[in-house]
Amino acid sequence: MICCCWETQHEENIKFLRTHTNVLDKQVTLGKYHSSTAPKIEDGDLSHMRSEEATIANVMKHEKTAAALFSQLKRHRNQAANIKDVLGVVATLGKLSDDSLSWLLSEYLGLDSMLSLVCITYDGIKALVTYDKSGSINKSSGLYGLGTAIGQPLEGRFNVFYLENLRPYVGDFMPNDPQKRLDLSKPDYQTVKHHQGFLGFAVNMIHIDDANLFYLTSDGNGLRETLFYTLFSRLQVYKTRAEMVQALPCIYDGAVSLDGGIIKGNGVYSLGTRDEIDVKFPITSGVSYLPEACIEVEKEMKELKWKRERMMEDIQREEALLAHVKYSFEVKKQEFLGFMAQSSPYTMPYPVPVQVTLKGKSTPR
């Protein structure tokens, strides 16, 4: 009886979740309609588009890297379907409004980090590289196999950020900020006299495309509080090296200055001439050319899609629980029927009657 109650409960949960999933499907379809009918505004500033194209071109110059191969695969739509969980290359996922700051933060991260791939789930990482039973790389599958297929073989190691496994920023966001910047406390300059020159935190200076601000992970996080917070943490940005040095008592997670000064973490200084890294973040005006209503619709669509994915996970979980309950019930049922078969009086042999003779009469005993 208890098993039947559990079974009914799981079935009701599945019906409820499927109903809500159908509603979300309709809302997503409606959202796509409104998005497609929204007025289009052309971007008149072609320099920003050229900046993005230049970044991709510079990435592809590193021919035998995973970043260059991924960028090439994106141009082959039939091949790109095999790497759908890869969000992109770090260098292409953020933009900056200032060219010198772009060079500076790119140098701070270094070429390996700038060319790193970004995946959303661990399934994406497993699809990139596969191994045989001996632990050697299977070069006929994954990213290696795709590279061979298009005549661009992959060599060496490469880094991949896995968003679901990154420890995200925990705290508030700036209110009513369309870029979802982190509400970080400014450095406490009480111990520093006549301090000036602080421009902000690097993590908040990165401009992120609207599509990557929300609902990328199962917890609803976007790129700023996951990827870029991991890369920059609370890295401070100053106008000059002298002002940065003056603020040393207030610097804990590193700092950079627009004239080339770099402090990496506690007490680690980067000295000497600047490293002219050829892969840098693209430049943007920071202004979206899409109408605000269209941006809001896209955000709502992403939220609905995210909710639908979470509900589908809940449905799969409920279906697994229901299957387990049914299996357990069937096992108990068979055990009970077996027990009843053994203990039923209809299945037990009757004792053979014994004839007893008393004074000429035969009486069964």
Buried (B, 14 or more C-beta within 10 A) or exposed (E): EEBEEBBEBBBEBBEBBBEBBEEBEEBBEBBEEBBEEBEEEEEEEEEBEEBBEBBBEBBBEBEEBBBBBBBBBBEEEEBBEBBEBBBBBBBBBBBBBBEEBBBBBBBBBEBEBBBBBBBBBEEBBEBBBBEEEEEEBEBEBBBBBBBBEEEBEBEEEBEBBBBBEBEBBEEEBEEEEEBBBBEBEEBEBEEBEEBEBBBEBBBBBBBBBBBBBBBBBBEBBBBBBBBBBBBBBBBBBBBBBEBBBBBEEBBEBBBBBBBBBBBBEEEEEBEEEEEEBEBBBBBBEEEBEBEEEBBBBBBBBBBBBBBBBBBBEBBEBBBEBBEEBBEEBEEEEEEEEEEEEEEEEEEEEEEEEEEEEEEEEEEEE
